[in-house]
């Protein structure tokens, strides 16, 4: 199950699409009112996430295989080329299927160029980037989880609103970005606890500095903070409920550090955001 869903990046792609959908639905933008650009863009967020995660894992496998969990490394050694072929074929299919919206996407890029450039730098530079001699954000001390959290905060807390015909803009979106950033930061920190045995000591990750118990407590605090933010800005309790499911997963991970807890349960809470938002709309 972990191989089929998590290691293929299907699960995290569904998480990106689910969390992006939840941002709109929970804040009152019903699915029935979405434009073709909104629907295509939400699917595109999921497809792009699958492609980027596959690319980053390929880079990591070639540059730093020792820093990957053994099960994932073994899976990628067998199938990374096939996985990349599938994902980029899916991306090509999405692009062709969205041909009628290419002008809309071009306008989106030109009108939000700098924010999208920041997002691309965070996402594409995670494993390898030109600003640090080819070293990715994950290999720079203290940068691993903040880079992930901020990228996801922008992708799922800011970008969905740019796909609407008319939606909030500018500083009004800061609470949405911060809420999703805090949520993803909280579910990401436990992965550093999982990787204590394989991360280089020079990275100075949070559990390396303060220990696993304090890290998991901090993770719960961040998710709890995001729940408060969701409660304040959302029209439903959907995302707050997903946050409580995430906190339960963090607590479970403290005693049972199995790959499925991290890759399916915690990442799955992003999917849960979308499912609950749809159900409780």
C-alpha positions in Angstrom: 0.0 0.0 0.0 2.8 2.4 0.9 4.6 1.6 -2.4 1.5 1.9 -4.5 0.3 5.2 -3.1 3.1 7.0 -1.3 6.3 6.0 -3.1 4.6 6.6 -6.5 3.7 10.1 -5.3 0.0 9.5 -6.1 -0.9 10.1 -2.5 0.9 13.5 -2.2 -0.5 14.6 -5.6 -4.0 13.9 -4.3 -3.1 15.7 -1.1 -2.1 18.9 -3.1 -5.3 18.8 -5.1 -7.4 18.0 -2.0 -5.9 20.8 0.1 -6.2 23.3 -2.7 -9.8 22.4 -3.2 -10.4 22.6 0.6 -9.1 26.1 0.7 -11.7 27.3 -1.8 -14.6 25.2 -0.6 -14.1 25.9 3.1 -13.9 29.6 2.4 -17.2 29.7 0.6 -16.3 29.1 -3.1 -18.6 26.2 -4.0 -17.5 23.6 -6.6 -20.6 24.3 -8.6 -19.4 27.9 -9.2 -15.9 27.0 -10.3 -14.9 28.0 -13.8 -13.1 25.7 -16.2 -9.8 27.4 -15.2 -10.5 26.6 -11.6 -11.2 23.0 -12.2 -8.2 22.6 -14.6 -5.9 24.4 -12.2 -6.8 22.2 -9.2 -6.0 19.1 -11.3 -2.9 20.8 -12.5 -1.7 21.5 -8.9 -2.0 17.7 -8.2 -0.2 16.7 -11.4 2.5 19.3 -10.9 3.0 18.0 -7.4 3.4 14.4 -8.6 5.9 15.5 -11.2 8.0 17.7 -8.9 8.1 15.1 -6.1 9.3 12.5 -8.7 11.9 14.9 -10.0 13.2 15.8 -6.6 13.4 12.1 -5.5 15.3 11.3 -8.7 17.8 14.1 -7.9 18.0 12.9 -4.3 18.5 9.3 -5.4 21.4 10.3 -7.7 23.1 12.8 -5.3 22.3 11.7 -1.7 20.9 8.1 -1.7 22.1 7.6 1.8 19.7 10.2 3.1 16.6 8.3 1.8 14.7 5.8 3.9 15.9 2.3 2.8 12.4 1.2 1.6 11.9 4.2 -0.6 15.5 4.0 -2.0 15.0 0.4 -2.9 11.7 1.2 -4.6 13.1 4.1 -6.6 16.2 2.1 -7.6 13.8 -0.3 -9.3 11.3 2.1 -10.8 12.3 5.7 -10.9 12.6 5.9 -14.7 9.2 4.3 -15.2 7.7 6.5 -12.6 9.1 9.7 -14.2 7.8 8.5 -17.6 4.3 8.0 -16.2 4.2 11.3 -14.4 5.4 13.4 -17.3 3.1 11.6 -19.6 0.2 12.6 -17.3 1.5 16.2 -17.3 1.6 16.2 -21.1 -2.0 14.9 -21.2 -3.1 17.5 -18.7 -1.5 20.3 -20.8 -3.1 19.0 -24.0 -6.5 18.7 -22.3 -6.2 22.3 -21.0 -5.3 23.7 -24.5 -8.3 26.0 -24.5 -7.0 27.6 -21.3 -3.4 28.3 -22.3 -4.1 32.0 -22.8 -5.6 32.1 -19.3 -2.5 30.4 -17.8 -0.2 32.8 -19.7 -2.1 35.7 -18.2 -1.9 34.2 -14.7 1.9 33.8 -15.1 2.5 37.4 -16.3 0.2 39.0 -13.7 1.7 37.0 -10.8 5.2 36.4 -12.1 7.2 37.2 -8.9 5.0 35.2 -6.5 5.1 32.2 -8.9 8.9 32.7 -9.3 9.3 32.4 -5.5 7.0 29.4 -5.5 9.0 27.7 -8.3 12.3 28.5 -6.5 11.1 26.8 -3.3 9.6 23.8 -5.1 12.2 23.1 -7.7 15.2 24.0 -5.5 14.3 21.6 -2.7 16.8 18.9 -3.8 19.0 21.0 -6.0 19.2 24.7 -6.8 21.5 27.2 -8.4 21.9 29.5 -5.4 23.9 27.1 -3.2 26.2 25.3 -5.6 23.7 22.7 -6.5 22.8 21.9 -2.9 19.0 21.9 -2.3 17.1 23.6 0.4 16.9 20.3 2.3 20.7 20.1 2.6 21.0 23.6 4.1 20.9 23.8 7.9 17.5 24.8 9.3 15.9 25.1 5.8 14.4 21.6 5.3 10.9 21.9 6.8 10.4 25.7 6.5 11.0 25.5 2.7 8.5 22.6 2.4 5.9 24.4 4.6 6.1 27.7 2.8 5.9 26.1 -0.6 2.8 24.2 0.4 1.3 27.3 2.0 1.6 29.2 -1.3 0.4 26.3 -3.5 -2.6 25.4 -1.4 -3.3 28.7 0.5 -2.7 31.3 -2.2 -2.6 29.7 -5.7 -6.2 28.4 -5.7 -7.6 31.9 -5.4 -5.7 32.9 -8.5 -7.8 30.4 -10.4 -11.1 32.1 -9.6 -12.9 34.5 -12.0 -13.2 36.9 -9.0 -11.5 36.2 -5.7 -9.6 37.9 -2.9 -6.2 39.2 -3.6 -3.2 40.8 -1.9 -2.8 41.0 1.8 -6.2 39.5 2.4 -4.8 36.1 1.5 -2.1 36.2 4.2 -4.2 34.4 6.8 -5.0 31.6 4.3 -1.3 31.2 3.4 -0.2 31.2 7.1 -2.9 28.7 8.1 -1.8 26.2 5.5 1.9 26.8 6.1 1.4 26.1 9.8 -0.6 22.9 9.1 2.0 21.6 6.6 4.9 22.6 9.0 3.2 20.5 11.7 2.8 17.4 9.6 6.3 17.8 8.1 8.3 17.9 11.4 7.6 14.3 12.2 9.4 13.3 9.0 12.5 14.8 10.5 12.0 12.6 13.5 11.7 9.6 11.2 14.9 10.6 9.4 17.0 11.1 12.5 19.0 8.0 11.7 19.8 9.1 8.1 20.0 12.9 8.2 23.5 14.4 8.4 24.2 16.0 11.8 25.3 19.1 10.0 21.7 19.8 8.9 20.8 20.7 12.5 17.1 19.6 12.0 14.7 20.3 14.9 14.9 16.8 16.4 18.7 16.9 16.2 18.6 20.1 18.2 15.8 19.5 20.8 15.0 15.8 20.6 12.1 13.8 19.2 9.6 14.4 22.0 10.0 18.2 21.8 9.8 18.1 18.0 6.5 16.1 18.0 5.1 18.5 20.7 6.0 21.4 18.5 4.4 19.7 15.5 1.2 19.3 17.4 1.3 22.9 18.5 1.7 24.1 14.9 -1.2 22.0 13.7 -3.3 23.2 16.7 -2.5 26.7 15.7 -3.6 26.0 12.1 -6.8 24.6 13.5 -7.5 27.9 15.2 -6.8 29.8 12.0 -9.1 27.5 10.0 -11.8 27.9 12.6 -11.5 31.7 12.2 -11.3 32.0 8.4 -13.4 29.0 7.2 -17.1 28.8 6.8 -17.1 25.1 7.9 -15.1 23.0 10.5 -13.7 20.7 7.8 -10.1 21.7 7.8 -10.0 22.1 11.6 -11.3 18.5 11.8 -8.5 17.4 9.5 -6.1 19.1 11.8 -7.3 17.0 14.8 -6.8 13.9 12.7 -3.3 15.1 12.0 -2.6 15.6 15.7 -3.8 12.1 16.4 -1.3 10.9 13.7 1.5 12.8 15.2 0.8 11.3 18.6 0.7 7.8 17.1 4.0 8.4 15.3 5.7 9.0 18.6 5.3 5.3 19.5 4.9 3.7 16.1 7.4 5.0 13.6 6.2 3.1 10.7 6.4 4.4 7.1 2.6 4.2 6.6 2.0 6.5 9.6 4.1 9.2 8.0 3.5 8.7 4.2 -0.2 7.7 4.4 -1.7 9.0 7.6 0.0 12.4 8.0 0.2 13.2 4.3 -3.3 11.8 3.9 -4.6 14.6 6.2 -4.1 16.9 3.2 -6.5 14.7 1.2 -8.8 14.6 4.2 -9.0 18.4 4.1 -10.6 18.2 0.6 -12.9 15.2 1.4 -14.3 16.9 4.6 -14.6 20.3 2.9 -16.7 18.7 0.1 -18.8 16.7 2.6 -19.4 19.6 5.0 -19.9 22.4 2.4 
